[in-house]
Amino acid sequence: MQPRNMSMSGVVDLAAVKAAQEAKAKAEQARAEAARQGGDPGAVSPADLVIDVDEAGFERDVLQRSTEVPVVIDFWAEWCEPCKQLSPVLEQLVLEYNGRLLLAKIDVDANQMLMQQFGVQGIPAVFAVVAGQALPLFQGAAGKEQIQQTLDQLVQVAEQRFGLTGLAVDPDADPGAAPQPAAVPAGPYDALLEAAVHALDAGDFGGAVQAYKNVLSDDPGNSEAKLGLAQAELLQRVQSLDPQQVRKEAAEKPGDAQAQIAAADLDLVGGHVEDAFGRLIDTVRRTAGDERDTVRIRLLELFEVVGADDPRVSAARRALSRALF
């Protein structure tokens, strides 16, 4: 089948996506400029790396923050003696990671719903949330060396698979902390980013993909390029699809991961955001192993297209966590 001319106008709001990209790019430029002048407006205090979280603030303090930094969750209770031994060790280790991890402490007595959602059978129990995805780490008491090995693996996965490099920590807030040099993008990338936008407007999705990748090869944390790449890759994937055939296969093969992934791409391009998310979440429930992971990763990519601040993304992240655990 010959490639079709695809239009996203009135479907996924490209103007809104572009505006978000531009806002993020301006924020990055402000951070880079502040770093050159010896400061960082986005830097946090070491005290902000260990927080108490309840059900009301879970989405903001854990799910949303997990798109920036891996969030370790410590389920505890005042009456739990092993918790009193484990919690200080976790707090100390998280501080030592200097912004590469965030620790969220959840009192199970006051937050029974969260305990049930995570399937906690006993405490202390330690989970992590990375890019909105919940991961069980360990339950019960554990030695510092064992915990550190687990956290090392968590940081590695977060960086390599999700591109999460953590939070900048203000060294002035803690005299004992050693200042770390701020990473300043090699840029400027204005020409490359503008070329990518022109390629998108012209329907040259492959050219847009390459332009965004060129930026990310030098500056992996560039938010505008990440969002633009997710959008361009979606358009590139769907331009040669036969919608009728894709939907026929998806209807006939509800457990086929690739059939559902292709249909979800079409759902999103057609403006049916909740349908796209719901389709893939249902597929996560039906699949296992590598297939499930493939579906989960595509869902995360679609989250990038819509935008982390969209309430539909937040709702889908919660649903996905329930489907996984």
N, C-alpha and C positions, 0 to 999 in steps of 0.2 A: 504494500500500500504506500502511495506517495505521501510524504509529509503534508500535513494540513497547516494552514495559517491559523495560529491560536491567538486568541485575544483574552486578556485577563480583565479588561475594562468592565467594571460593575460586578466583578466576581470576587477574587481576592483583591482587596483595595491596594493597588500598587502605590497610589499617592500616599496612603497611610504608612505603608511599609517603607517607602522612600523617605518620608518625613522622620520615621523612627531611626532609620539608618543615619540620616544627616544629624539628628540630635545626638546619637551615640558617637558619631564621628567628632562632633564639636566637643563633646565631653572628653573624648580621648585626647583631642588637641589641647584642651585646657589642662588636663592632667599632665601631659607631656611638657607643656610650658611651665607649669608649676614645679615639675620635677627639675627642670633646668635651673629654676630659681631657688631650688633647695627645699621645696615643700610638695605636698600632695593633698589636694582638697578631699580626696576619697579615702585617705588613710584612716585606719581605725586604731583605737587604743587597745593594748593587750587585754584590758578588762572587758572589752567587747567581744572577745573570742570565746568566752564562756557565758552562756545566757540561760535563764530559766524560761521555759516555753510552756504555754497552756494550749488548750484546744482552740481558743479564740484567735491566738496568734500563730498557730502552726503553719498556716499557708504562707503568711508573710515571713515569719522568722526561719522556717525550715525549707518549705518547698521553693519559695522564690529565691532565697539565699543560696540554695543548692545549685542554682544555675551559675553561680560565681565561685563557689568554694564547696568542697565536700563537707557535709554536716554530719557529725557523729552524734548519735542520740544515746543518752544515758537514762534508761528507765530505772527509777529508784523510789524508795519510800523511807520515811523517817524511822520506822520500826525495823528496817532491814540492816542488820549488822554487817553482812558482806558488802552492802552498798557503801557503807561508811568507810570501808577499806579501799574499795575500788574507785570511788568518785575522785578522791584527791589525786590518785595516780593518773587518771584520765585528764584531769585539769592541768596537771603539771606537764604531761606529754603534749597536749594540744598547744600550750603556750610555747613549748620548745619548737614546734613546727612553724611558729612565727607567721601566722596568717594563711598557711596552706591547709588548715583545718579549722572548723568551727565546732564547738561543743554545745549541744542543746540538752539541758537537763529537764526531764519530765517526771513529775511526781505522779505515780500511778494512782494514788488514792484520790487525787483531785482531777485526774484525767483518764477516767475509765474507758472512754470511747477510743482514745488514741491507743491505749493498751490493747483493746480488742482488735482494732484495725491492723495493728502490727502482729497480732497473734502471739503476744507475749504470754508464756506459760509460767514463768517464774522470774524473779529478779534477784540480783541485778541482771539486766539484759541490755546488750549494746548493739545498736543498728547504725547504719549510715544511710544517708540520702544523697545521691549524686545525680545532678541534672533531673531532679524530680523522681528518681527511681530509688526504691527502698532496698537495702541490702542487709541481711543479717550478718553480724560480725562474730559475736560470741555471747554465751550466757554463763552466769556464775562468775566466781572470782578467777582472776588470771594474774600471772606474774607480769611485771613491768616489761621484761624483755619480749615475752610473747605478745603483749599488747602492742609494743612498738613495731614488731615485725608485721602485725596485721595492719597497723596504720600506715606503714611504709608502702604496703601493697595497695592500700586504698588510694593514697596520694598518687602512686604510679598509674593506676587505672584511670583515675580522674583526669590526669594530665594527658595520657596517651590516647584515651578513647573519647574523652569529652572536651579536651582542651581547657580544662579548669586549672588555672594557675594560682588561684587563691586571692587573698586580700592583702593590700598594702597596709603595713603596720607602722604607726608613727613612733619612731624610736624615742622621741622626746617625751612621750607619755610614760616611758619606763626607762629610767636612767641605766638600768642593767642590760638593756637590749642593745645589741650591736646594730648600727644602721646598715641597711642593705641598699646598694645602688639601685635607683629606679630604672626600669627598662624603658628606654626611649625608642620608639619605632624609627627605623632607618629612613622612612619617607622623605619628602612628601609623596603621597600616592594619588594626588588629585587627578593627574592625567590618566592613570590607569583606571581609577574609579569612574571617571567621566566616560572613558572609552567603553567600560562595561555597561553603563547606563545607555549609551548610544547603541550598543550592540543589542541590548534588550529591546529598545524601541524599534530597531530594524528587523527584529525577529531572528537575529543571529545568536541563538542561545549558546551554541558551542563557543563562539567568540567571547560571550559574556562570562561563561564558566571559566575559560582560560584566563581572562583578565583578572577575575577575582582570585583565582588560584595564584596568579603571579604576585598579587599583593600578599596573600597569606603565606607564601613561601618565605618571604622576608619578615613578615609581621603576623605570626600565627594568632595573635590576640585581637586583630583588627575587627571590631564589631560590625562595621559597615560591610566589609568584605564577606564576613561569615553569613550575614543575613542575605546579602545579594547572591552569594553562591547557592544557598539553599533555594532561593526563588528561581534562579537560572537553571539549576539542575532539575527542578520540578518541571519547568516549561520544556526543557530538552527531552525529558522522559516521555511526556504525554504527546508531543507533537506528531509522532509517528504511530500512535495507537489507533486502533479501530474501536471506538467507544462501544458499538453494538456487540462486537465480539468479546471485548473485555467484560462487559456486564453479563453477557450470557455465561461465560466461563465462571465468573464469580458466583452467579446464582446456582450453577450446577455443582460447584466445588467449594462449599463453605469452609472446608478445612484446608484448602490449598493456599498456602501462605503467599505464593507469588501472584496468584489470581486475585486475592484480596488486596494485596499491596497495589497492584495496577489499578484496581477499581477505586481504591482510596485516593490515589493520585488524581483520578478523574473527578471524584467527588469534590476534592478541594478546588480544583480548577473551575468546577462548575458552581462554586460558592457554597457547597453543602459541607461546611466545616464540621459541624457536629456529626454528620453521617460518616465523614472520612475518619474522624477520631474514633467513633463508636465501632465502625467496622474493624479497625485494627485492634482495638481493645478486646473485642469479641474473639478475634483471631488469636490473640495472645492466650486467651483462656482455652482455646481448642488445641493449641500446639505446645511443643516442648523442645528443649534442647536448642540446637542451632537455629531451627526454624523460628522458634519463639524469639530468640535474640535478634534474628533478622527483622522480624515484624516490629519489635520494640525499637530498634534503631531507626527504621523508617518513620515510625511515629514521632520520635524525637526530631527527625529532620523536618517533618511537617509542622511541628511546634515552632521551629525556627522560622518557617515561612510566615506563619500567622502572627507570631510575636509573643514573647513571654508575658507581656502585660495584659494580653487578651483574656478575659474571664473564661472563655471557652477552653483555653489552654490550661488554665488553673484547674478547672473542673475535670478535664481529661487526665491531668497528672494524678489527681486523687483517685480517679477511677482505675487508672493503670496500676497504681500502687496496690489497690484492693485486688486487682486481677492477678498480680504477681505474687501476692502474699495473702 
